């Protein structure tokens, strides 16, 4: 099951995006709808709210008077926290029931207004943020929903900022245009990313990637941090540390659009023990390839320390964000070299230039092949160069 988080500020148009996804076949779990369900007349939730905020929040027919509750619950931070402490556990319980009822191959979209505030992002496979600036959202709430402007501003100010939402967004959906403009965007997202992502996740398949260099992307660092947060949630205490490594961790260095992450573990048994958890989080194990476990030949001419260079490799099932996840043992030559090489590249412009030249030669060598043959041609050029670089970095450390 592929679990997608959908969020955005009030008035951004989450319901529009949810409708389009539902029409394509997604299972929608609407946190607002659940929030209404758990405080319906006769529920324990409504009774708890009345006790906390007073009988004035009840309408004449015994149902919840939402404007009256909002006036009290959003008046200050303490009141808002009290509201959340009552409703969030009830919403969570009902959400779990609905998730458990969904089919195993579902693309399940959780419409969660407070996704950022609740810290849910690392526990979802992908986060979609419907993006509209605050002033436009306020205007929509006033004009189309009849919300008083002061109330609209108070509610929006109590939610996450645009910057906080952007930080967790794997996909930003700009809904500031004309009505209907977002529909083809969401349909392409469904067909080109969500459907293949779910298929790869179910099959335990790593998404295909291109062996092509692209200009450095300033978003790589933020994308890596989102991957690291998901990996940390999946690994728990088994991960000693998690780092962004490789070329995408070096500002301004052209690279393949594949983010490399290193998870440091106590031993290979710990790495193997994470196989299922990482697979479920969207990072299935990769089939063993010769270049997945590179060991500079100069590191050990006799071949006696091969085990010290051993690692486990997982990849991203998400076709929209290719990634390699390397699990290495703490203190091993491979783990230490990955970090030292990254740091040396960041500090040494000459080494960056030298490495880019090698990368371009590798790209050219792979251009006439495809699949694993292209990968082998690519790494056949790079790996001899790494022998020399390993010796240089090790010499500098000594």
N, C-alpha and C positions, 0 to 999 in steps of 0.2 A: 504494500500500500504506500503510495506517495502522498506525503502530508505537506500541504502548502499552507502557509500563513498569508492572509490577506488583511491589510490594514491601511490606514490613512486617516487624516483628520476629519472631524465632523464636516459634512458637506462636500467631501472630496469626490464622492461617487463610488464608494465601495459596492453598493447594492447593484449598480449598473454592471460593474465588472463581474460580480458574483452571478448575475443573471446570464451574462454571455457565456461564462464558464459552465454554468448548469445546462445551458442549451447544447453545449458540446459533449456533455456527459459527466461532468464533475459532480461529486457528492458534496453538497454545501452544508456546513455546520455554522449557523449564524449565532454568534455569541449574544447579540442583542435580542434575538428571538428567544434564546434560552433564558436570558436574563428576565425577559417578560414572563416566561413560563414558570420560573421558580418563585415568582412573587404574585402569581395569580390568586384570586380569592380562595381562601381555604388552605393555602400552603403554609408551611412552617416559615418560609422566607418572608411572607407578608406579615405574619404575626411578629417576627423578630424586628422588622423595620418599624412597625407601629410602636413597639415597646421602646425602641431606641430613639425615634424621632417624634413620637407623640401621635395621638389619634388624629391630629389635624392633617396628616398625610393621606387619610382615607377619604374617598368620595362617599356620597350619600348611599350608594349601593354597596358599599363595603370594598370596592376595588381600590387599587392604588391611584391616588391623585398625583401623577408624575410631576407636573409643575410645582406642586406644593412640596414634594420630596426634593426636587432639584433646588428650590429656594433655600432649603435647610442644609442639604447634603453638600452643596457646592459653596456654602457660605465661607468656609475656612478649611484648612488642611486637616485639622482633627476630625471634622465632620465627614470629610471625604474618605478618610481612612476608616472611619466607623462603618460607612456604607459599604466599602469594599470588603471589610472583614466579615460582613454578613452575606453578601451576594456572591463573592468570588468562590468560596468553597462549594456552594450549591451549584453554581454554573460549572465548576470543574467536574463535579460528580456526574452531572447530566451529560456533559461533553464526552466524558469517558464512555458512558453507556452508548452514545451514538457512534463513536469511533469503533467500539467493539462490534457494533451491528453492521458495519460497512463490509463490503466484499474485499477479499485480499488483494485484488487487482484494481481497486478503486483509486482514482485521483481525488483525494479528499481535500477540500478547500475549507479552511477554518477562517471565517470572517471574524476577526478579533480587533475591535477598536483599540483596546489597551494592550496590544501585543508587546509594544516596547516596554511599557510600564510593568508588565507582568514578567518580563525576562524570558519570554517563550521562544524567542528567535532561534537559539542554538538547538532546540529540540525539534525543529521542523526541517524538512529537507530543503525548502526554498521559501523565501519571504518576498511577497509582492506588495509594493507600497503604491497606492494611488496618490499621485502627487499634484496638489493644487495649492497655491500660496494662500496664506491665512486670510488676507483681505477678501479674496475672491470667495473663499468658503463662507466667511461671515455674510457677504452680500447674498449668496445663495440661500443661506439659512433664513435670513430676514425676508427675502423676496418670495421664495418658493415654499418655505415651511412655516412662515409666520412666526418665527422665533424672535422675541424682542432682542434688539441689538446688544443690550447690556448682558442679557442672559447668554447670547451666543459667544460673546467675548469671554465671559467668565468660564464657560465650559471649555472653550478652546485653550484658554490659558492654563487650565487644570490638566490638560493632556500633554503628551510628549511634544517637543518642538520638531519643526521640520528637519533640523539637523540631526536630531536623535533618530528619527525615522529613516533618514537617508543612510545612517551608519549601519542599520541592520538590513537594508534593502538589497536583495540580490537582483531585483528587477524594479525599476522605477517606471510607473505607468503615468504619463503626463495626461491628465484629464482636464486641462485648462482650455482646450479648444472648443470648437462647435459641437453641439449635441450629435452623437453618433460617430465622431471622429475616432474615438478610442476602440470601437468595435473591431475593425480589421487588425488592429495592433494586438488585441487580446486573442483573436483567432489564430494569428500567426504564432503567438507565444504557445498556444495550446498544441498546435500541430508540429511545430519545429523543436519545441523544448520539453513541454510537460509530458506529452504522450511518449516520446522516446526515452525520457528520463524514467518514467514508470516502468517501461518495458525492460530497460537496462537494470533497474533496481530489482525487479522480480526475477530476472535471469541471472543476476550476479555478474553483469557484464560491465566492463569499463568503457566509457564513451570513446569513440574514435577521435583522433586528434591529427592535426596537420604538422608535418615537419617543415614548417615555414617560419622564417624570422619575420617579426613585425616590430614596428617602432615601440619603444618603451611606453607603457600605459601608466599614467599617474594613478589609476584606480587599482592597480595590482596590489598595492599594500593593503588597502581597505578590503579588497576581496579576500586576501590571504587571512586577514584577521577574522573575517566571518567564517572561513573554513576552520581556522584554529579553534574558534568558539564551539563549533559543532563537534570537532574531534575531541576537544576537552570534555564535552558533555558525554560523548560515547565512551571515552577511555576511563573517566573517573580518576581514581588514585593510581591506576596502572601507568599513567603517563608521568614521568619525572619532569619533563619539560616538553614544550612543543614550539618549534621555530619555523619561520619562513626562511627558506634557503634557496639557493640556485639563482639564476640570472634575473628572475622577476623580483628578487629581493634587493637588487642593486639599482638604484635610481639611474635613469637615462641610458640603460644598457638594452639595446635591441635583443629580443629573445623570442623563442617559441611562446605562443600564448598558452602556456601550461604552467600552473603554479606548483612549485615544489614545497612540500612541508615535511619536516623531520619530527618524528615523535621519538623521544628518548625513553627507553624502558630499561628495567633492571637486567633482563636477560631475554633470550629468544623465546623461552617458554612463555614469558609475559606477552611478547609480541604475538605468538600463536594464539594465546588465550583471548586476544582482542579481535580475532578474525570475524566472528559472528557479529559482534557489536558494531564494528566498523562497517561491515556489509549492510547491516540494517540502517545505519546512519547515512548510507549513500556512497560508501567507499569500499567496493568489493575488492577482493584480493586479485592481483594480476597474475596471469600465467607466468611461469618462470622464463625469463629471457636472459641470455648471456650478459647483456649490458645492464641488466637490472641489479647485478651485484658486482660492479666494477672494483677491481683491486689493482692499484698501480703496481706494475711489475717490479719497479724499483723498491717497493715497500718490503718485499720479501723474496729475494731471488730464489731461495730454496723452497718456497711454497709452504712453509711450515705454519704460517699464521693465517691461512685462508679463513678459518673459522672466525677469526677476529674481525674480518671484513664482511661477514655474513649479515644479511638484513632480510626483512620482509617488505614487500612492496604492494601497496594497494593503489587504486586509482579512483577517480570520480566517475560516477554513473551519469552525471549531469552533462549533457552535450553542450550546454551553454557556459559551463565553467570547467574545462579540463584541468585536472590536477593529478600529481603523483604524491603519494604519501609513503615516506620511507620510515620504517621502524628500525632503529639501530640501538645497540646496547650502550649504556652509559660508559664513558671512558674508552670505547673502542676506537681504533684508528679511523674508521669510516665516519663515526659520529663527530669526532673532533675535527677531521679534515673538512667536512661539509660546512661547519661553522667558520673555521679558519679561512677557507677559500672565499666564502661570502664576504667576510670582513676585509680580507685583503683586496678583493675586487672593489669594494666600496671606497677604500682608501687610496688605491693605486691606479691612476689614470692610464699609465703605460700598460699595466696588466690588462685593464679593461679593453684597450685598443687591440692588444695582442690576442686576447680571447675572442673578440668579435671577428677578427680576421680568420681564426680557426673555425668559428661557427659558420661563417659564410662559405668557407671551403666545404664544410660538412654538408651544408644545405645544397650546394651544387652537386656534391657526390650522390646525394639521395634523390635528386630531381628526376632521374630517369627510371626510378623504381617506385614501387608502392608497397604498402603494408609492411610486413616484417622485413622484407628485403631492403626497403628504404631505410628502416630503422637501423639495420645492421650496417648499411653503407654510411649512414650519418655518424654512428658511434665509432666506426672503424677509423674515421678521421680524427675524432676528438680524443679517444682514449690514449693514444701515444703521447699526445700533448700533455695530458694529465699526469703521466709518469714524471715528466720534467717539472711540472708545476708542484707536484707533491714534494719532490726533493727540495725545491726552492723554499717552499713554505716550511717544511720540516727543518731545513737548515737555518732559516731565520728564527724559528722557535728555539733551536738549540743554542 
